Amino acid sequence: MPSPYTHILAPVDSSAQAQAAFIEAVNIAQRHHAQLTALYVVDDSAYHAPAMDPVLTELLEAEASHAQADMRDRQRFVTTTTVPQFRAEVAYGNPKRLIEAYAKQHTDIDLIVLGATGKDSPHRVAVGSTTSYVVDQAPCNVMVIR
């Protein structure tokens, strides 16, 4: 019999696919009595211009505010379930690289659950570039949710 998962990472954004993956991660965490970490990565790569445009700064601040509100909502949702330990974090940078780095830094993570595509995949390709990268580079099992 396979060993149970102990720490699940659920990278999220504001997409429907990420929400479906998060719900699945909660279900898996409940079944395995596992710790669950939701990680919202605000992609700030477009905001590193030498002369920050005020409009770009405003967009970044709006995204960061949305990420914080999203994590508060997820915290409220999880408190109604039987997940033994839940952590919600917001990070800034390149999503695929930060997800990989987070999983490598937190060596107790043994499963990553993420959506097949995210909010930046308007054409709904089979698997988005972030998901594909995480599947290839993650130090643990990865479950992709459609």
MARDREN-553987 format. One record per atom (N, C-alpha, C, O, CB): residue number from 1; residue in three letters; atom name; x, y, z. Coordinates in steps of 0.2 Angstrom, whole numbers, plus 5000, padded with zeros to 4 digits. Glycine has a CB too. Example, Ala and Ser with C-alpha at 12.3 -4.5 7.8 and 13.67 -1.06 7.14 Angstrom:
2
1 ALA N 5066 4972 5039
1 ALA CA 5062 4978 5039
1 ALA C 5066 4984 5039
1 ALA O 5071 4983 5042
1 ALA CB 5057 4978 5045
2 SER N 5064 4989 5035
2 SER CA 5068 4995 5036
2 SER C 5064 5000 5039
2 SER O 5067 5006 5040
2 SER CB 5070 4997 5029
% end
This chain:
146
1 MET N 5004 4994 5000
1 MET CA 5000 5000 5000
1 MET C 5004 5006 5000
1 MET O 5009 5007 5004
1 MET CB 4995 5000 5006
2 PRO N 5003 5011 4996
2 PRO CA 5007 5017 4996
2 PRO C 5007 5021 5002
2 PRO O 5002 5021 5006
2 PRO CB 5005 5022 4990
3 SER N 5012 5024 5004
3 SER CA 5012 5028 5010
3 SER C 5008 5034 5009
3 SER O 5008 5037 5004
3 SER CB 5020 5030 5012
4 PRO N 5005 5037 5015
4 PRO CA 5001 5043 5014
4 PRO C 5005 5049 5013
4 PRO O 5011 5049 5015
4 PRO CB 4997 5044 5020
5 TYR N 5002 5054 5010
5 TYR CA 5005 5060 5009
5 TYR C 5005 5064 5016
5 TYR O 5001 5063 5020
5 TYR CB 5002 5065 5004
6 THR N 5011 5068 5017
6 THR CA 5011 5071 5024
6 THR C 5011 5079 5023
6 THR O 5008 5082 5027
6 THR CB 5017 5069 5027
7 HIS N 5013 5082 5017
7 HIS CA 5013 5089 5016
7 HIS C 5012 5090 5009
7 HIS O 5015 5088 5004
7 HIS CB 5020 5092 5018
8 ILE N 5006 5093 5007
8 ILE CA 5004 5095 5001
8 ILE C 5004 5102 4999
8 ILE O 5002 5106 5003
8 ILE CB 4996 5092 5000
9 LEU N 5007 5104 4993
9 LEU CA 5008 5111 4991
9 LEU C 5003 5112 4986
9 LEU O 5002 5108 4981
9 LEU CB 5015 5112 4989
10 ALA N 4999 5117 4986
10 ALA CA 4994 5119 4981
10 ALA C 4995 5126 4979
10 ALA O 4993 5131 4982
10 ALA CB 4986 5118 4984
11 PRO N 4999 5126 4973
11 PRO CA 5000 5133 4970
11 PRO C 4993 5135 4967
11 PRO O 4990 5132 4964
11 PRO CB 5005 5133 4965
12 VAL N 4991 5142 4969
12 VAL CA 4985 5144 4967
12 VAL C 4986 5151 4963
12 VAL O 4990 5155 4964
12 VAL CB 4980 5145 4972
13 ASP N 4981 5153 4959
13 ASP CA 4980 5159 4956
13 ASP C 4972 5161 4956
13 ASP O 4969 5157 4959
13 ASP CB 4983 5160 4949
14 SER N 4970 5165 4952
14 SER CA 4963 5167 4952
14 SER C 4959 5163 4947
14 SER O 4953 5165 4946
14 SER CB 4962 5174 4951
15 SER N 4962 5158 4944
15 SER CA 4959 5154 4939
15 SER C 4954 5149 4942
15 SER O 4955 5147 4947
15 SER CB 4964 5151 4934
16 ALA N 4949 5147 4938
16 ALA CA 4945 5141 4939
16 ALA C 4948 5135 4940
16 ALA O 4947 5131 4945
16 ALA CB 4939 5140 4934
17 GLN N 4954 5134 4936
17 GLN CA 4958 5127 4937
17 GLN C 4961 5127 4943
17 GLN O 4962 5122 4946
17 GLN CB 4963 5127 4931
18 ALA N 4964 5133 4945
18 ALA CA 4967 5133 4952
18 ALA C 4962 5132 4958
18 ALA O 4964 5128 4962
18 ALA CB 4971 5140 4953
19 GLN N 4956 5134 4957
19 GLN CA 4951 5133 4962
19 GLN C 4950 5125 4963
19 GLN O 4949 5123 4968
19 GLN CB 4945 5137 4961
20 ALA N 4949 5122 4957
20 ALA CA 4947 5115 4957
20 ALA C 4953 5111 4960
20 ALA O 4952 5106 4963
20 ALA CB 4946 5113 4949
21 ALA N 4959 5113 4958
21 ALA CA 4965 5110 4961
21 ALA C 4966 5111 4968
21 ALA O 4967 5106 4972
21 ALA CB 4972 5112 4957
22 PHE N 4964 5117 4971
22 PHE CA 4964 5118 4978
22 PHE C 4959 5114 4982
22 PHE O 4961 5111 4987
22 PHE CB 4963 5125 4979
23 ILE N 4953 5113 4979
23 ILE CA 4948 5109 4982
23 ILE C 4950 5101 4982
23 ILE O 4949 5098 4987
23 ILE CB 4941 5109 4978
24 GLU N 4953 5099 4977
24 GLU CA 4956 5092 4977
24 GLU C 4962 5092 4982
24 GLU O 4962 5086 4985
24 GLU CB 4959 5091 4970
25 ALA N 4966 5097 4982
25 ALA CA 4971 5096 4987
25 ALA C 4968 5096 4994
25 ALA O 4971 5092 4999
25 ALA CB 4976 5102 4987
26 VAL N 4963 5100 4996
26 VAL CA 4960 5099 5002
26 VAL C 4957 5092 5004
26 VAL O 4958 5090 5009
26 VAL CB 4954 5105 5003
27 ASN N 4954 5089 4999
27 ASN CA 4951 5083 4999
27 ASN C 4957 5078 5001
27 ASN O 4956 5073 5005
27 ASN CB 4947 5081 4993
28 ILE N 4962 5078 4997
28 ILE CA 4968 5074 4998
28 ILE C 4971 5075 5005
28 ILE O 4972 5070 5009
28 ILE CB 4974 5075 4993
29 ALA N 4972 5081 5007
29 ALA CA 4974 5082 5014
29 ALA C 4970 5079 5019
29 ALA O 4972 5077 5024
29 ALA CB 4975 5090 5015
30 GLN N 4963 5080 5018
30 GLN CA 4959 5077 5023
30 GLN C 4960 5069 5023
30 GLN O 4960 5066 5029
30 GLN CB 4951 5078 5021
31 ARG N 4960 5066 5018
31 ARG CA 4960 5059 5017
31 ARG C 4967 5056 5020
31 ARG O 4967 5051 5024
31 ARG CB 4960 5056 5010
32 HIS N 4972 5060 5020
32 HIS CA 4979 5058 5022
32 HIS C 4981 5061 5029
32 HIS O 4986 5060 5031
32 HIS CB 4984 5060 5017
33 HIS N 4976 5065 5031
33 HIS CA 4978 5069 5037
33 HIS C 4984 5073 5037
33 HIS O 4989 5073 5041
33 HIS CB 4978 5064 5044
34 ALA N 4985 5076 5031
34 ALA CA 4991 5080 5029
34 ALA C 4991 5087 5030
34 ALA O 4986 5090 5030
34 ALA CB 4993 5078 5022
35 GLN N 4997 5090 5031
35 GLN CA 4997 5097 5031
35 GLN C 4996 5100 5024
35 GLN O 4998 5096 5019
35 GLN CB 5005 5099 5033
36 LEU N 4993 5106 5023
36 LEU CA 4992 5109 5017
36 LEU C 4994 5116 5016
36 LEU O 4993 5120 5021
36 LEU CB 4984 5108 5015
37 THR N 4998 5117 5011
37 THR CA 5001 5124 5010
37 THR C 4998 5127 5004
37 THR O 4999 5124 4998
37 THR CB 5008 5125 5010
38 ALA N 4995 5132 5004
38 ALA CA 4992 5136 4998
38 ALA C 4997 5141 4996
38 ALA O 4999 5145 5001
38 ALA CB 4985 5139 4998
39 LEU N 5000 5142 4990
39 LEU CA 5005 5147 4988
39 LEU C 5002 5150 4982
39 LEU O 5001 5148 4977
39 LEU CB 5012 5143 4986
40 TYR N 5001 5157 4983
40 TYR CA 4999 5161 4978
40 TYR C 5005 5165 4976
40 TYR O 5008 5169 4980
40 TYR CB 4993 5166 4980
41 VAL N 5007 5165 4970
41 VAL CA 5013 5168 4967
41 VAL C 5011 5174 4963
41 VAL O 5008 5173 4957
41 VAL CB 5018 5163 4963
42 VAL N 5012 5180 4965
42 VAL CA 5011 5186 4961
42 VAL C 5016 5187 4956
42 VAL O 5022 5188 4958
42 VAL CB 5010 5192 4965
43 ASP N 5015 5186 4950
43 ASP CA 5020 5186 4944
43 ASP C 5022 5194 4943
43 ASP O 5018 5197 4940
43 ASP CB 5017 5183 4938
44 ASP N 5027 5196 4946
44 ASP CA 5029 5203 4946
44 ASP C 5035 5204 4940
44 ASP O 5038 5209 4940
44 ASP CB 5032 5205 4952
45 SER N 5036 5199 4936
45 SER CA 5041 5199 4931
45 SER C 5040 5205 4926
45 SER O 5045 5208 4924
45 SER CB 5042 5193 4927
46 ALA N 5034 5207 4925
46 ALA CA 5033 5213 4920
46 ALA C 5034 5220 4924
46 ALA O 5034 5225 4920
46 ALA CB 5026 5213 4918
47 TYR N 5035 5220 4930
47 TYR CA 5036 5226 4934
47 TYR C 5043 5228 4936
47 TYR O 5044 5232 4940
47 TYR CB 5031 5225 4940
48 HIS N 5048 5225 4933
48 HIS CA 5055 5226 4935
48 HIS C 5058 5231 4930
48 HIS O 5064 5231 4929
48 HIS CB 5059 5220 4935
49 ALA N 5054 5235 4927
49 ALA CA 5057 5240 4922
49 ALA C 5061 5246 4926
49 ALA O 5059 5247 4932
49 ALA CB 5051 5244 4918
50 PRO N 5066 5248 4923
50 PRO CA 5070 5253 4927
50 PRO C 5066 5259 4930
50 PRO O 5067 5261 4935
50 PRO CB 5076 5256 4923
51 ALA N 5062 5262 4925
51 ALA CA 5057 5267 4927
51 ALA C 5050 5264 4928
51 ALA O 5047 5264 4923
51 ALA CB 5058 5273 4922
52 MET N 5048 5263 4934
52 MET CA 5042 5260 4935
52 MET C 5036 5264 4933
52 MET O 5036 5270 4936
52 MET CB 5041 5258 4943
53 ASP N 5032 5262 4929
53 ASP CA 5026 5266 4926
53 ASP C 5021 5266 4932
53 ASP O 5020 5260 4935
53 ASP CB 5023 5263 4920
54 PRO N 5018 5271 4934
54 PRO CA 5013 5271 4939
54 PRO C 5007 5267 4938
54 PRO O 5005 5264 4943
54 PRO CB 5011 5278 4940
55 VAL N 5006 5266 4932
55 VAL CA 5000 5261 4930
55 VAL C 5002 5254 4932
55 VAL O 4998 5250 4935
55 VAL CB 4998 5262 4923
56 LEU N 5008 5252 4930
56 LEU CA 5011 5245 4932
56 LEU C 5011 5244 4939
56 LEU O 5009 5239 4942
56 LEU CB 5018 5244 4929
57 THR N 5013 5249 4943
57 THR CA 5014 5249 4950
57 THR C 5007 5248 4953
57 THR O 5006 5244 4958
57 THR CB 5017 5255 4953
58 GLU N 5002 5252 4950
58 GLU CA 4995 5251 4953
58 GLU C 4992 5244 4951
58 GLU O 4989 5241 4956
58 GLU CB 4991 5256 4950
59 LEU N 4994 5241 4946
59 LEU CA 4992 5234 4944
59 LEU C 4995 5229 4948
59 LEU O 4992 5224 4951
59 LEU CB 4994 5233 4937
60 LEU N 5001 5230 4950
60 LEU CA 5005 5225 4954
60 LEU C 5002 5226 4961
60 LEU O 5001 5220 4965
60 LEU CB 5012 5227 4955
61 GLU N 5000 5232 4964
61 GLU CA 4997 5232 4970
61 GLU C 4990 5229 4971
61 GLU O 4988 5226 4976
61 GLU CB 4997 5240 4972
62 ALA N 4987 5230 4965
62 ALA CA 4980 5227 4965
62 ALA C 4980 5219 4965
62 ALA O 4976 5216 4968
62 ALA CB 4976 5229 4958
63 GLU N 4985 5217 4961
63 GLU CA 4986 5209 4961
63 GLU C 4988 5207 4968
63 GLU O 4986 5202 4970
63 GLU CB 4991 5207 4956
64 ALA N 4992 5210 4971
64 ALA CA 4995 5208 4978
64 ALA C 4989 5209 4983
64 ALA O 4988 5204 4987
64 ALA CB 5000 5213 4980
65 SER N 4985 5214 4982
65 SER CA 4979 5214 4987
65 SER C 4974 5209 4985
65 SER O 4971 5206 4990
65 SER CB 4975 5221 4986
66 HIS N 4973 5207 4979
66 HIS CA 4969 5202 4977
66 HIS C 4971 5195 4980
66 HIS O 4968 5191 4983
66 HIS CB 4968 5201 4970
67 ALA N 4978 5194 4980
67 ALA CA 4981 5188 4982
67 ALA C 4980 5187 4990
67 ALA O 4978 5182 4992
67 ALA CB 4989 5188 4981
68 GLN N 4981 5193 4993
68 GLN CA 4980 5192 5001
68 GLN C 4972 5191 5002
68 GLN O 4971 5187 5007
68 GLN CB 4982 5199 5004
69 ALA N 4968 5194 4999
69 ALA CA 4961 5192 5000
69 ALA C 4959 5185 4998
69 ALA O 4955 5182 5002
69 ALA CB 4956 5197 4996
70 ASP N 4962 5183 4993
70 ASP CA 4961 5176 4990
70 ASP C 4963 5171 4996
70 ASP O 4960 5166 4997
70 ASP CB 4965 5174 4984
71 MET N 4969 5172 4999
71 MET CA 4972 5168 5004
71 MET C 4967 5168 5010
71 MET O 4967 5163 5014
71 MET CB 4979 5170 5006
72 ARG N 4965 5174 5012
72 ARG CA 4960 5174 5018
72 ARG C 4954 5170 5016
72 ARG O 4952 5167 5021
72 ARG CB 4958 5182 5019
73 ASP N 4951 5170 5010
73 ASP CA 4945 5166 5009
73 ASP C 4947 5159 5009
73 ASP O 4943 5155 5012
73 ASP CB 4943 5168 5002
74 ARG N 4953 5157 5007
74 ARG CA 4955 5150 5007
74 ARG C 4956 5148 5014
74 ARG O 4954 5142 5016
74 ARG CB 4962 5149 5003
75 GLN N 4959 5152 5019
75 GLN CA 4959 5150 5026
75 GLN C 4952 5149 5029
75 GLN O 4952 5144 5033
75 GLN CB 4963 5156 5029
76 ARG N 4948 5153 5027
76 ARG CA 4941 5152 5030
76 ARG C 4938 5146 5027
76 ARG O 4934 5142 5031
76 ARG CB 4936 5158 5028
77 PHE N 4939 5144 5021
77 PHE CA 4936 5138 5018
77 PHE C 4939 5132 5022
77 PHE O 4936 5127 5024
77 PHE CB 4938 5138 5011
78 VAL N 4946 5132 5023
78 VAL CA 4949 5126 5026
78 VAL C 4947 5125 5033
78 VAL O 4947 5120 5036
78 VAL CB 4957 5127 5025
79 THR N 4946 5131 5037
79 THR CA 4944 5130 5044
79 THR C 4937 5126 5045
79 THR O 4936 5124 5050
79 THR CB 4943 5137 5047
80 THR N 4934 5126 5039
80 THR CA 4927 5122 5040
80 THR C 4928 5114 5038
80 THR O 4924 5111 5038
80 THR CB 4922 5125 5035
81 THR N 4935 5113 5037
81 THR CA 4936 5106 5035
81 THR C 4940 5103 5040
81 THR O 4942 5106 5046
81 THR CB 4940 5105 5028
82 THR N 4943 5096 5039
82 THR CA 4947 5093 5044
82 THR C 4954 5092 5042
82 THR O 4957 5087 5043
82 THR CB 4944 5086 5045
83 VAL N 4957 5097 5039
83 VAL CA 4964 5098 5037
83 VAL C 4968 5099 5043
83 VAL O 4966 5105 5047
83 VAL CB 4965 5103 5031
84 PRO N 4972 5095 5046
84 PRO CA 4976 5096 5052
84 PRO C 4980 5103 5053
84 PRO O 4980 5106 5058
84 PRO CB 4980 5090 5053
85 GLN N 4983 5105 5047
85 GLN CA 4987 5111 5047
85 GLN C 4987 5114 5041
85 GLN O 4988 5111 5035
85 GLN CB 4994 5109 5050
86 PHE N 4985 5120 5040
86 PHE CA 4985 5124 5034
86 PHE C 4989 5130 5035
86 PHE O 4989 5134 5040
86 PHE CB 4977 5126 5032
87 ARG N 4993 5132 5029
87 ARG CA 4997 5138 5029
87 ARG C 4995 5141 5022
87 ARG O 4995 5138 5017
87 ARG CB 5004 5137 5030
88 ALA N 4994 5148 5022
88 ALA CA 4993 5151 5016
88 ALA C 4999 5157 5015
88 ALA O 5000 5160 5020
88 ALA CB 4986 5155 5016
89 GLU N 5002 5156 5009
89 GLU CA 5007 5161 5008
89 GLU C 5007 5165 5002
89 GLU O 5004 5162 4997
89 GLU CB 5014 5157 5009
90 VAL N 5009 5171 5001
90 VAL CA 5009 5175 4995
90 VAL C 5017 5176 4994
90 VAL O 5020 5178 4998
90 VAL CB 5005 5181 4996
91 ALA N 5019 5175 4988
91 ALA CA 5026 5176 4986
91 ALA C 5026 5180 4979
91 ALA O 5021 5180 4976
91 ALA CB 5030 5170 4985
92 TYR N 5031 5183 4978
92 TYR CA 5032 5188 4972
92 TYR C 5038 5185 4968
92 TYR O 5043 5184 4970
92 TYR CB 5033 5195 4974
93 GLY N 5037 5184 4961
93 GLY CA 5042 5182 4956
93 GLY C 5039 5178 4951
93 GLY O 5033 5179 4949
93 GLY CB 5047 5178 4960
94 ASN N 5043 5174 4948
94 ASN CA 5041 5170 4942
94 ASN C 5038 5164 4945
94 ASN O 5041 5160 4949
94 ASN CB 5047 5168 4938
95 PRO N 5031 5163 4944
95 PRO CA 5027 5157 4947
95 PRO C 5031 5150 4946
95 PRO O 5031 5147 4951
95 PRO CB 5021 5157 4944
96 LYS N 5033 5148 4940
96 LYS CA 5035 5142 4939
96 LYS C 5042 5141 4943
96 LYS O 5043 5135 4946
96 LYS CB 5037 5140 4932
97 ARG N 5046 5146 4943
97 ARG CA 5052 5145 4947
97 ARG C 5051 5145 4954
97 ARG O 5055 5142 4958
97 ARG CB 5057 5151 4945
98 LEU N 5047 5149 4957
98 LEU CA 5045 5150 4964
98 LEU C 5042 5143 4967
98 LEU O 5043 5141 4972
98 LEU CB 5041 5156 4965
99 ILE N 5037 5140 4963
99 ILE CA 5034 5134 4965
99 ILE C 5040 5129 4966
99 ILE O 5040 5125 4971
99 ILE CB 5029 5132 4960
100 GLU N 5044 5128 4961
100 GLU CA 5049 5123 4961
100 GLU C 5054 5124 4967
100 GLU O 5055 5120 4971
100 GLU CB 5053 5123 4954
101 ALA N 5056 5131 4968
101 ALA CA 5060 5132 4973
101 ALA C 5057 5131 4980
101 ALA O 5060 5129 4985
101 ALA CB 5063 5140 4973
102 TYR N 5051 5133 4981
102 TYR CA 5047 5132 4987
102 TYR C 5047 5124 4989
102 TYR O 5048 5123 4994
102 TYR CB 5040 5135 4987
103 ALA N 5046 5120 4984
103 ALA CA 5045 5113 4985
103 ALA C 5052 5110 4987
103 ALA O 5053 5106 4991
103 ALA CB 5042 5109 4979
104 LYS N 5057 5113 4984
104 LYS CA 5064 5110 4985
104 LYS C 5066 5113 4992
104 LYS O 5070 5109 4996
104 LYS CB 5069 5113 4980
105 GLN N 5064 5119 4994
105 GLN CA 5066 5122 5000
105 GLN C 5063 5118 5006
105 GLN O 5066 5117 5011
105 GLN CB 5065 5129 5001
106 HIS N 5056 5117 5005
106 HIS CA 5052 5113 5010
106 HIS C 5052 5106 5009
106 HIS O 5048 5103 5005
106 HIS CB 5045 5116 5011
107 THR N 5058 5102 5011
107 THR CA 5059 5095 5009
107 THR C 5054 5090 5011
107 THR O 5053 5085 5009
107 THR CB 5065 5093 5011
108 ASP N 5049 5093 5016
108 ASP CA 5044 5088 5018
108 ASP C 5038 5088 5013
108 ASP O 5033 5084 5014
108 ASP CB 5042 5090 5025
109 ILE N 5038 5092 5008
109 ILE CA 5032 5092 5003
109 ILE C 5033 5086 4999
109 ILE O 5038 5085 4996
109 ILE CB 5032 5099 4999
110 ASP N 5028 5082 4999
110 ASP CA 5028 5076 4995
110 ASP C 5023 5075 4990
110 ASP O 5023 5070 4986
110 ASP CB 5028 5070 5000
111 LEU N 5019 5081 4989
111 LEU CA 5014 5081 4983
111 LEU C 5013 5088 4982
111 LEU O 5012 5092 4986
111 LEU CB 5008 5077 4985
112 ILE N 5013 5090 4975
112 ILE CA 5010 5096 4973
112 ILE C 5004 5095 4969
112 ILE O 5004 5091 4964
112 ILE CB 5016 5100 4968
113 VAL N 4999 5099 4970
113 VAL CA 4993 5098 4966
113 VAL C 4991 5105 4963
113 VAL O 4990 5110 4967
113 VAL CB 4987 5096 4971
114 LEU N 4991 5105 4956
114 LEU CA 4990 5111 4953
114 LEU C 4985 5110 4947
114 LEU O 4985 5105 4944
114 LEU CB 4996 5115 4951
115 GLY N 4982 5116 4945
115 GLY CA 4978 5116 4939
115 GLY C 4982 5115 4932
115 GLY O 4988 5116 4932
115 GLY CB 4974 5122 4938
116 ALA N 4979 5112 4927
116 ALA CA 4982 5111 4921
116 ALA C 4984 5117 4918
116 ALA O 4990 5118 4915
116 ALA CB 4978 5107 4916
117 THR N 4980 5122 4918
117 THR CA 4982 5129 4916
117 THR C 4980 5134 4921
117 THR O 4976 5132 4926
117 THR CB 4978 5130 4909
118 GLY N 4983 5140 4920
118 GLY CA 4981 5145 4925
118 GLY C 4978 5151 4922
118 GLY O 4976 5151 4916
118 GLY CB 4988 5147 4929
119 LYS N 4978 5157 4925
119 LYS CA 4975 5162 4923
119 LYS C 4978 5165 4917
119 LYS O 4975 5169 4913
119 LYS CB 4974 5168 4928
120 ASP N 4984 5164 4916
120 ASP CA 4988 5167 4910
120 ASP C 4988 5162 4904
120 ASP O 4992 5163 4899
120 ASP CB 4995 5168 4912
121 SER N 4983 5157 4904
121 SER CA 4983 5153 4898
121 SER C 4976 5154 4895
121 SER O 4971 5150 4895
121 SER CB 4983 5145 4900
122 PRO N 4975 5159 4891
122 PRO CA 4969 5161 4888
122 PRO C 4966 5156 4883
122 PRO O 4960 5156 4881
122 PRO CB 4969 5168 4885
123 HIS N 4971 5153 4880
123 HIS CA 4969 5148 4874
123 HIS C 4968 5141 4877
123 HIS O 4966 5137 4873
123 HIS CB 4975 5148 4869
124 ARG N 4968 5140 4883
124 ARG CA 4967 5134 4886
124 ARG C 4970 5128 4883
124 ARG O 4967 5123 4881
124 ARG CB 4959 5132 4886
125 VAL N 4977 5129 4882
125 VAL CA 4981 5123 4880
125 VAL C 4980 5117 4884
125 VAL O 4978 5118 4890
125 VAL CB 4988 5125 4879
126 ALA N 4983 5111 4882
126 ALA CA 4982 5105 4886
126 ALA C 4985 5106 4893
126 ALA O 4982 5105 4898
126 ALA CB 4985 5099 4883
127 VAL N 4991 5108 4893
127 VAL CA 4995 5110 4900
127 VAL C 4998 5116 4899
127 VAL O 5002 5117 4894
127 VAL CB 4999 5104 4901
128 GLY N 4997 5121 4904
128 GLY CA 5001 5127 4903
128 GLY C 5008 5127 4904
128 GLY O 5011 5121 4907
128 GLY CB 4998 5132 4908
129 SER N 5012 5132 4903
129 SER CA 5019 5132 4903
129 SER C 5021 5131 4911
129 SER O 5026 5128 4912
129 SER CB 5022 5138 4900
130 THR N 5018 5134 4915
130 THR CA 5020 5134 4922
130 THR C 5019 5127 4925
130 THR O 5023 5124 4928
130 THR CB 5016 5139 4927
131 THR N 5013 5124 4923
131 THR CA 5012 5117 4925
131 THR C 5017 5112 4922
131 THR O 5019 5108 4926
131 THR CB 5005 5115 4923
132 SER N 5018 5113 4916
132 SER CA 5023 5109 4912
132 SER C 5030 5109 4916
132 SER O 5033 5104 4917
132 SER CB 5024 5110 4905
133 TYR N 5032 5115 4917
133 TYR CA 5038 5116 4921
133 TYR C 5039 5113 4927
133 TYR O 5043 5109 4929
133 TYR CB 5040 5124 4921
134 VAL N 5033 5114 4931
134 VAL CA 5033 5111 4938
134 VAL C 5033 5103 4938
134 VAL O 5037 5100 4941
134 VAL CB 5027 5113 4942
135 VAL N 5029 5100 4933
135 VAL CA 5029 5093 4932
135 VAL C 5037 5090 4931
135 VAL O 5039 5085 4933
135 VAL CB 5025 5091 4926
136 ASP N 5040 5094 4926
136 ASP CA 5047 5092 4924
136 ASP C 5052 5093 4930
136 ASP O 5057 5089 4930
136 ASP CB 5049 5096 4918
137 GLN N 5051 5098 4934
137 GLN CA 5057 5100 4939
137 GLN C 5055 5099 4946
137 GLN O 5060 5099 4950
137 GLN CB 5058 5108 4938
138 ALA N 5049 5097 4948
138 ALA CA 5048 5096 4955
138 ALA C 5051 5090 4958
138 ALA O 5053 5085 4955
138 ALA CB 5040 5095 4956
139 PRO N 5053 5091 4964
139 PRO CA 5057 5086 4968
139 PRO C 5052 5080 4971
139 PRO O 5054 5076 4974
139 PRO CB 5061 5089 4973
140 CYS N 5046 5081 4969
140 CYS CA 5041 5076 4972
140 CYS C 5035 5075 4967
140 CYS O 5036 5077 4961
140 CYS CB 5038 5079 4979
141 ASN N 5030 5071 4969
141 ASN CA 5025 5069 4965
141 ASN C 5021 5075 4963
141 ASN O 5020 5080 4967
141 ASN CB 5020 5064 4968
142 VAL N 5018 5076 4957
142 VAL CA 5014 5081 4955
142 VAL C 5007 5079 4952
142 VAL O 5007 5074 4948
142 VAL CB 5017 5086 4950
143 MET N 5002 5081 4955
143 MET CA 4995 5079 4952
143 MET C 4992 5085 4948
143 MET O 4992 5091 4951
143 MET CB 4991 5077 4958
144 VAL N 4991 5084 4942
144 VAL CA 4988 5090 4938
144 VAL C 4980 5089 4938
144 VAL O 4978 5083 4936
144 VAL CB 4991 5090 4931
145 ILE N 4977 5094 4939
145 ILE CA 4969 5094 4939
145 ILE C 4967 5097 4933
145 ILE O 4969 5103 4932
145 ILE CB 4966 5097 4946
146 ARG N 4962 5094 4930
146 ARG CA 4959 5098 4924
146 ARG C 4952 5101 4926
146 ARG O 4949 5104 4922
146 ARG CB 4957 5092 4919
% end
